[in-house]
């Protein structure tokens, strides 16, 4: 399944689990460190030009919040 993009659904009833993230450590990283780590992460491969053309940005629906 190489280069497959996964989308995770979440809602108020089923929020995203961020318990494994150390936000203090993440906030301490510089932009350069973040970029370098992303480039070296095989699960964080950059989009190709063709993939970028197909991206659709969806805004969150704020009905009944």
KERO-585719 format. One record per atom (N, C-alpha, C, CB): x negated, y, z negated; residue number from 1; atom name. Coordinates in Angstrom, 3 decimals, padded with zeros to 6 digits. Each point is the difference from the previous one (the first is absolute). Glycine has a CB too. Example, Ala and Ser with C-alpha at 12.3 -4.5 7.8 and 13.67 -1.06 7.14 Angstrom:
REM KERO-585719
[atom [-013.190; -005.690; -007.800]; 1; N]
[atom [000.890; 001.190; 000.000]; 1; CA]
[atom [-000.900; 001.200; 000.000]; 1; C]
[atom [001.892; -001.173; -001.246]; 1; CB]
[atom [-001.542; 002.223; 001.966]; 2; N]
[atom [-000.820; 001.190; -000.060]; 2; CA]
[atom [000.770; 001.090; -000.730]; 2; C]
[atom [-001.184; -000.628; 002.145]; 2; CB]
//
This chain:
REM KERO-585719
[atom [-000.826; -001.204; 000.000]; 1; N]
[atom [000.826; 001.204; 000.000]; 1; CA]
[atom [-000.863; 001.258; 000.000]; 1; C]
[atom [001.798; -001.254; -001.211]; 1; CB]
[atom [-002.864; 001.251; 001.908]; 2; N]
[atom [-000.906; 001.143; 000.033]; 2; CA]
[atom [000.692; 001.237; 000.559]; 2; C]
[atom [-001.929; -001.565; 000.272]; 2; CB]
[atom [001.603; 002.703; -000.854]; 3; N]
[atom [000.521; 001.296; 000.413]; 3; CA]
[atom [001.510; 000.113; -000.120]; 3; C]
[atom [-001.913; 000.162; 001.527]; 3; CB]
[atom [002.536; -000.955; -002.394]; 4; N]
[atom [001.442; 000.107; -000.240]; 4; CA]
[atom [000.227; 001.031; -001.096]; 4; C]
[atom [000.393; -002.416; 000.699]; 4; CB]
[atom [000.538; 003.305; -000.477]; 5; N]
[atom [000.314; 001.037; -000.976]; 5; CA]
[atom [001.195; -000.460; -000.824]; 5; C]
[atom [-000.902; 001.827; 001.523]; 5; CB]
[atom [000.756; -001.793; -002.830]; 6; N]
[atom [001.072; -000.403; -000.891]; 6; CA]
[atom [000.643; 001.221; -000.626]; 6; C]
[atom [-001.163; -002.168; -000.455]; 6; CB]
[atom [002.450; 002.112; 000.303]; 7; N]
[atom [000.746; 001.074; -000.636]; 7; CA]
[atom [000.699; -000.583; -001.208]; 7; C]
[atom [000.320; 001.243; 002.190]; 7; CB]
[atom [-000.483; -000.604; -003.330]; 8; N]
[atom [000.612; -000.476; -001.228]; 8; CA]
[atom [001.181; 000.895; -000.332]; 8; C]
[atom [-002.204; -000.922; -000.832]; 8; CB]
[atom [003.352; 000.315; 000.656]; 9; N]
[atom [001.187; 000.765; -000.367]; 9; CA]
[atom [000.015; 000.206; -001.516]; 9; C]
[atom [001.283; -000.928; 001.991]; 9; CB]
[atom [-000.826; 002.081; -002.419]; 10; N]
[atom [000.148; 000.255; -001.431]; 10; CA]
[atom [001.155; 000.971; -000.211]; 10; C]
[atom [-002.474; -000.406; -000.400]; 10; CB]
[atom [002.976; 000.399; -000.808]; 11; N]
[atom [001.118; 000.865; -000.360]; 11; CA]
[atom [-000.052; 000.245; -001.508]; 11; C]
[atom [001.423; -000.880; 001.932]; 11; CB]
[atom [-000.456; 001.602; -002.461]; 12; N]
[atom [000.061; 000.205; -001.445]; 12; CA]
[atom [000.145; -001.331; -000.725]; 12; C]
[atom [001.019; 002.263; 000.361]; 12; CB]
[atom [-000.259; -003.163; 000.231]; 13; N]
[atom [000.229; -001.302; -000.612]; 13; CA]
[atom [-001.216; -000.917; 000.140]; 13; C]
[atom [002.437; 000.259; 000.481]; 13; CB]
[atom [-003.230; -000.052; 000.553]; 14; N]
[atom [-001.163; -000.844; 000.278]; 14; CA]
[atom [-001.203; 000.901; 000.321]; 14; C]
[atom [001.497; -001.890; 000.868]; 14; CB]
[atom [-002.057; 002.560; -001.899]; 15; N]
[atom [-001.105; 000.924; 000.251]; 15; CA]
[atom [-001.297; -000.731; 000.344]; 15; C]
[atom [001.078; 001.619; -001.556]; 15; CB]
[atom [-002.010; -000.880; 002.126]; 16; N]
[atom [-001.314; -000.553; 000.318]; 16; CA]
[atom [-000.761; -000.202; -001.303]; 16; C]
[atom [-000.032; 001.136; 002.280]; 16; CB]
[atom [-000.645; -002.273; -002.408]; 17; N]
[atom [-000.786; -000.323; -001.186]; 17; CA]
[atom [-001.419; 000.543; 000.175]; 17; C]
[atom [001.397; -002.080; -000.428]; 17; CB]
[atom [-001.715; 003.135; -000.319]; 18; N]
[atom [-001.335; 000.601; 000.050]; 18; CA]
[atom [-000.805; -000.320; -001.253]; 18; C]
[atom [000.912; 001.833; 001.427]; 18; CB]
[atom [-000.506; -002.861; -002.175]; 19; N]
[atom [-000.644; -000.295; -001.280]; 19; CA]
[atom [-001.466; -000.413; 000.151]; 19; C]
[atom [002.228; -000.682; -000.862]; 19; CB]
[atom [-002.623; 000.249; 002.045]; 20; N]
[atom [-001.386; -000.433; 000.207]; 20; CA]
[atom [-000.913; 001.145; 000.432]; 20; C]
[atom [000.866; -002.248; 000.606]; 20; CB]
[atom [-000.360; 003.467; -000.550]; 21; N]
[atom [-000.792; 001.149; 000.449]; 21; CA]
[atom [-000.460; 000.817; -001.197]; 21; C]
[atom [001.275; 000.068; 002.168]; 21; CB]
[atom [-002.570; 000.187; -002.239]; 22; N]
[atom [-000.570; 000.866; -001.029]; 22; CA]
[atom [-000.030; 001.411; 000.589]; 22; C]
[atom [-001.420; -001.895; -001.038]; 22; CB]
[atom [002.454; 002.685; 000.771]; 23; N]
[atom [000.132; 001.316; 000.624]; 23; CA]
[atom [-001.083; 000.973; -000.457]; 23; C]
[atom [002.449; -000.392; 000.151]; 23; CB]
[atom [-002.921; 000.289; -001.389]; 24; N]
[atom [-001.077; 000.883; -000.457]; 24; CA]
[atom [-001.272; -000.253; 000.810]; 24; C]
[atom [000.998; 000.046; -002.321]; 24; CB]
[atom [-001.301; -001.315; 002.553]; 25; N]
[atom [-001.182; -000.362; 000.792]; 25; CA]
[atom [000.184; 000.454; 001.453]; 25; C]
[atom [-000.438; -001.991; -001.516]; 25; CB]
[atom [001.632; 001.800; 002.058]; 26; N]
[atom [000.272; 000.408; 001.380]; 26; CA]
[atom [-000.090; 001.518; 000.149]; 26; C]
[atom [001.478; -002.011; 000.292]; 26; CB]
[atom [-000.960; 002.757; -001.264]; 27; N]
[atom [-000.040; 001.465; 000.057]; 27; CA]
[atom [-001.427; 000.539; -000.076]; 27; C]
[atom [002.258; 000.050; -001.056]; 27; CB]
[atom [-003.171; -000.831; 000.450]; 28; N]
[atom [-001.384; 000.445; -000.152]; 28; CA]
[atom [-000.811; -000.166; 001.286]; 28; C]
[atom [000.145; -000.601; -002.411]; 28; CB]
[atom [000.366; -000.145; 003.385]; 29; N]
[atom [-000.723; -000.217; 001.254]; 29; CA]
[atom [000.005; 001.264; 000.861]; 29; C]
[atom [000.613; -002.437; -000.083]; 29; CB]
[atom [-001.728; 002.652; 000.769]; 30; N]
[atom [-000.062; 001.119; 000.942]; 30; CA]
[atom [000.669; -000.427; 001.307]; 30; C]
[atom [-002.152; 000.878; -001.057]; 30; CB]
[atom [002.469; 000.081; 001.907]; 31; N]
[atom [000.584; -000.305; 001.306]; 31; CA]
[atom [-000.939; -000.897; 000.815]; 31; C]
[atom [001.242; 002.201; -000.040]; 31; CB]
[atom [-002.539; -001.930; -000.063]; 32; N]
[atom [-000.974; -000.796; 000.735]; 32; CA]
[atom [-000.009; -001.450; -000.483]; 32; C]
[atom [-001.384; 002.060; 000.342]; 32; CB]
[atom [001.472; -002.260; -001.668]; 33; N]
[atom [000.032; -001.358; -000.552]; 33; CA]
[atom [001.261; -000.749; 000.438]; 33; C]
[atom [-001.337; 000.795; -001.973]; 33; CB]
[atom [002.448; -000.098; 001.968]; 34; N]
[atom [001.263; -000.618; 000.424]; 34; CA]
[atom [-000.078; -000.409; 001.462]; 34; C]
[atom [001.264; 001.376; -001.683]; 34; CB]
[atom [-001.779; -000.479; 002.519]; 35; N]
[atom [-000.111; -000.292; 001.430]; 35; CA]
[atom [-000.944; -001.180; 000.245]; 35; C]
[atom [000.450; 002.422; 000.518]; 35; CB]
[atom [-001.581; -002.447; -001.217]; 36; N]
[atom [-000.969; -001.091; 000.164]; 36; CA]
[atom [000.605; -001.341; -000.436]; 36; C]
[atom [-001.888; 001.635; -000.378]; 36; CB]
[atom [002.604; -001.635; -000.739]; 37; N]
[atom [000.633; -001.240; -000.463]; 37; CA]
[atom [001.073; -000.475; 000.976]; 37; C]
[atom [-000.460; 000.676; -002.366]; 37; CB]
[atom [001.206; 000.262; 002.915]; 38; N]
[atom [001.037; -000.373; 000.969]; 38; CA]
[atom [-000.626; -000.595; 001.264]; 38; C]
[atom [001.492; 001.821; -000.901]; 38; CB]
[atom [-002.596; -001.246; 001.360]; 39; N]
[atom [-000.679; -000.513; 001.194]; 39; CA]
[atom [-000.548; -001.409; -000.220]; 39; C]
[atom [-000.587; 002.346; 000.622]; 39; CB]
[atom [000.190; -002.659; -001.847]; 40; N]
[atom [-000.589; -001.302; -000.316]; 40; CA]
[atom [001.028; -001.031; -000.448]; 40; C]
[atom [-002.069; 001.192; -000.624]; 40; CB]
[atom [003.329; -000.807; 000.527]; 41; N]
[atom [001.055; -000.916; -000.438]; 41; CA]
[atom [000.623; -000.666; 001.228]; 41; C]
[atom [000.464; 001.420; -002.062]; 41; CB]
[atom [-000.614; -002.749; 002.195]; 42; N]
[atom [000.553; -000.672; 001.179]; 42; CA]
[atom [001.526; 000.046; 000.073]; 42; C]
[atom [-001.976; -001.478; -000.056]; 42; CB]
[atom [002.621; 001.751; -001.076]; 43; N]
[atom [001.459; 000.123; -000.007]; 43; CA]
[atom [000.455; 001.414; 000.321]; 43; C]
[atom [000.099; -001.833; -001.668]; 43; CB]
[atom [-001.026; 002.731; 001.874]; 44; N]
[atom [000.318; 001.401; 000.260]; 44; CA]
[atom [-000.614; 000.440; 001.324]; 44; C]
[atom [000.113; 000.456; -002.474]; 44; CB]
[atom [000.099; -001.259; 003.507]; 45; N]
[atom [-000.574; 000.320; 001.304]; 45; CA]
[atom [000.673; 001.234; 000.597]; 45; C]
[atom [-000.537; -002.431; 000.358]; 45; CB]
[atom [-000.225; 003.273; 000.326]; 46; N]
[atom [000.598; 001.203; 000.602]; 46; CA]
[atom [000.947; -000.362; 001.139]; 46; C]
[atom [-002.046; 001.306; -000.623]; 46; CB]
[atom [003.014; -000.437; 000.841]; 47; N]
[atom [000.933; -000.189; 001.106]; 47; CA]
[atom [-000.702; 000.269; 001.328]; 47; C]
[atom [001.930; 000.653; -001.487]; 47; CB]
[atom [-001.541; -001.384; 002.508]; 48; N]
[atom [-000.500; 000.277; 001.343]; 48; CA]
[atom [000.776; 001.202; 000.547]; 48; C]
[atom [-000.627; -002.461; 000.397]; 48; CB]
[atom [000.148; 003.037; 000.673]; 49; N]
[atom [000.704; 001.125; 000.624]; 49; CA]
[atom [001.414; -000.427; 000.418]; 49; C]
[atom [-002.207; 000.953; 000.813]; 49; CB]
[atom [002.337; -002.177; -000.303]; 50; N]
[atom [001.309; -000.519; 000.421]; 50; CA]
[atom [000.947; -000.135; -001.194]; 50; C]
[atom [-001.110; -001.228; 001.895]; 50; CB]
[atom [000.599; 000.735; -003.034]; 51; N]
[atom [000.825; -000.126; -001.204]; 51; CA]
[atom [000.429; 001.376; -000.504]; 51; C]
[atom [-001.196; -002.133; -000.600]; 51; CB]
[atom [000.290; 003.106; 000.644]; 52; N]
[atom [000.335; 001.345; -000.457]; 52; CA]
[atom [001.130; 000.615; 000.820]; 52; C]
[atom [-002.356; 000.276; -000.757]; 52; CB]
[atom [002.387; -000.579; 002.042]; 53; N]
[atom [001.058; 000.532; 000.861]; 53; CA]
[atom [001.368; -000.574; -000.353]; 53; C]
[atom [-001.685; 000.281; 001.811]; 53; CB]
[atom [001.706; -001.490; -002.385]; 54; N]
[atom [001.260; -000.682; -000.299]; 54; CA]
[atom [000.520; 000.248; -001.423]; 54; C]
[atom [-000.695; -001.725; 001.634]; 54; CB]
[atom [-000.097; 002.399; -002.459]; 55; N]
[atom [000.388; 000.207; -001.396]; 55; CA]
[atom [001.221; 000.905; -000.085]; 55; C]
[atom [-002.387; -000.302; -000.719]; 55; CB]
[atom [003.347; -000.125; -000.094]; 56; N]
[atom [001.183; 000.802; -000.274]; 56; CA]
[atom [-000.001; 000.331; -001.487]; 56; C]
[atom [001.315; -001.079; 001.906]; 56; CB]
[atom [-001.261; 002.350; -002.213]; 57; N]
[atom [000.022; 000.426; -001.395]; 57; CA]
[atom [001.451; 000.095; -000.433]; 57; C]
[atom [-002.193; 001.270; 000.235]; 57; CB]
[atom [002.498; -001.957; -001.315]; 58; N]
[atom [001.364; 000.022; -000.529]; 58; CA]
[atom [000.032; 000.786; -001.294]; 58; C]
[atom [000.501; -002.216; 001.069]; 58; CB]
[atom [000.404; 003.130; -001.136]; 59; N]
[atom [000.176; 000.777; -001.220]; 59; CA]
[atom [000.932; -000.763; -000.936]; 59; C]
[atom [-000.370; 002.183; 001.250]; 59; CB]
[atom [000.130; -002.061; -002.508]; 60; N]
[atom [000.817; -000.680; -000.996]; 60; CA]
[atom [001.367; 000.640; -000.064]; 60; C]
[atom [-002.038; -000.609; -001.313]; 60; CB]
[atom [003.068; -000.207; 001.295]; 61; N]
[atom [001.360; 000.470; -000.096]; 61; CA]
[atom [000.297; 000.298; -001.459]; 61; C]
[atom [000.699; -001.331; 002.038]; 61; CB]
[atom [-000.335; 002.568; -002.347]; 62; N]
[atom [000.202; 000.393; -001.391]; 62; CA]
[atom [001.472; 000.019; -000.388]; 62; C]
[atom [-002.080; 001.341; 000.143]; 62; CB]
[atom [002.900; -002.118; 000.513]; 63; N]
[atom [001.433; -000.058; -000.305]; 63; CA]
[atom [000.186; -000.688; -001.350]; 63; C]
[atom [000.602; -000.067; 002.473]; 63; CB]
[atom [000.245; 000.599; -003.293]; 64; N]
[atom [000.364; -000.563; -001.310]; 64; CA]
[atom [-001.147; -000.112; -000.972]; 64; C]
[atom [001.740; -001.228; 001.155]; 64; CB]
[atom [-002.646; 002.176; -001.139]; 65; N]
[atom [-001.089; -000.024; -000.979]; 65; CA]
[atom [000.258; 000.994; -001.094]; 65; C]
[atom [-001.599; -000.705; 001.756]; 65; CB]
//
